[in-house]
Amino acid sequence: MTTPNAPCRDNPEAFTPPHSFLPPAHHQFWRTGRDICHTCPLQAACLEWVMAPGDDPIPWSMAAALTPQEQLRYLYALAEF
C-alpha cells in the first residue's frame, strides 16, 4: 500500500532487501524501513491492508513496520483467535 503522501514512496528500496542478503543481515537492513514506517501517519491503514482477509502477506517486503516473517507470525496469531 503506497499512496502519494506515504513516506515509503520516497525510499522504496528500504522495504525490499537485495536477494543477496542472508537472514542475519536482514536485521540491520530492516531498521531503515522500520524507522520510516514508525513516522508514517498511514501505518495503521497499511497494517489493515497487509492483514486483510484473503490477502497473503508480502513475502519479500516490509509493510506497516513488519518484516515478512513478522507478518506471518501476526497472521498466525490472529488465526488462533
Backbone torsions as a table, in degrees:
resi	resn	phi	psi	omega
1	MET	NA	107.5	172.6
2	THR	-127.7	133.7	177.2
3	THR	-119.1	162.8	-176.2
4	PRO	-54.6	-29.7	-177.3
5	ASN	-103.3	12.4	177.5
6	ALA	-82.0	134.5	-179.7
7	PRO	-59.8	-25.4	-178.5
8	CYS	-67.4	-19.8	178.7
9	ARG	-63.1	-29.1	-176.8
10	ASP	-83.9	-12.8	-174.6
11	ASN	-148.0	57.6	-174.3
12	PRO	-63.1	-26.3	-179.6
13	GLU	-68.1	-13.6	178.1
14	ALA	-78.1	-5.2	-175.0
15	PHE	-113.8	-8.5	-179.7
16	THR	-133.3	109.2	-176.4
17	PRO	-70.1	154.7	173.4
18	PRO	-62.4	150.9	-178.3
19	HIS	-63.7	-19.8	-177.9
20	SER	-78.5	-8.3	-178.7
21	PHE	-72.0	135.2	172.4
22	LEU	-94.5	153.6	-175.8
23	PRO	-46.3	-43.1	-179.6
24	PRO	-61.0	-30.6	-179.9
25	ALA	-75.7	-20.0	-178.9
26	HIS	-60.8	-35.8	-176.5
27	HIS	-53.4	-48.6	179.5
28	GLN	-68.7	-39.2	-178.9
29	PHE	-61.3	-45.3	-174.5
30	TRP	-65.9	-18.4	-176.3
31	ARG	-56.2	-44.0	-178.7
32	THR	-63.5	-48.0	179.0
33	GLY	-61.5	-42.0	-179.6
34	ARG	-64.2	-40.3	177.9
35	ASP	-62.2	-39.4	177.7
36	ILE	-66.0	-45.4	179.7
37	CYS	-59.7	-41.4	-176.4
38	HIS	-66.6	-17.9	177.2
39	THR	-97.4	-1.9	-173.9
40	CYS	-84.9	129.0	176.6
41	PRO	-71.8	-9.8	-179.2
42	LEU	-99.8	9.6	-175.3
43	GLN	-58.0	-43.0	-179.2
44	ALA	-64.7	-42.4	178.6
45	ALA	-65.9	-37.2	177.8
46	CYS	-64.0	-43.1	178.4
47	LEU	-61.2	-42.8	177.5
48	GLU	-61.3	-40.9	-179.9
49	TRP	-64.5	-46.1	-178.4
50	VAL	-64.8	-37.2	-174.7
51	MET	-98.1	11.8	-178.9
52	ALA	-61.6	139.1	178.0
53	PRO	-57.0	138.2	179.2
54	GLY	90.1	-15.2	177.4
55	ASP	-96.6	142.9	174.9
56	ASP	-86.5	152.4	173.3
57	PRO	-62.5	159.4	179.0
58	ILE	-81.1	105.3	-169.6
59	PRO	-71.7	-11.1	-174.5
60	TRP	-122.6	-0.3	-170.1
61	SER	-140.6	149.7	173.3
62	MET	-76.0	144.9	173.8
63	ALA	-150.3	139.2	179.7
64	ALA	54.9	35.7	179.8
65	ALA	66.5	18.1	177.8
66	LEU	-113.0	130.3	173.7
67	THR	-69.8	166.3	177.2
68	PRO	-55.1	-40.7	179.1
69	GLN	-65.2	-39.7	178.8
70	GLU	-67.8	-35.2	176.2
71	GLN	-60.0	-43.9	179.0
72	LEU	-64.2	-44.8	178.5
73	ARG	-60.7	-39.8	179.4
74	TYR	-63.6	-45.5	178.4
75	LEU	-62.3	-42.3	178.6
76	TYR	-64.2	-38.3	178.7
77	ALA	-65.1	-40.6	179.3
78	LEU	-66.8	-35.7	-178.2
79	ALA	-67.5	-23.7	-179.2
80	GLU	-75.9	-13.2	-179.1
81	PHE	-92.3	NA	NA
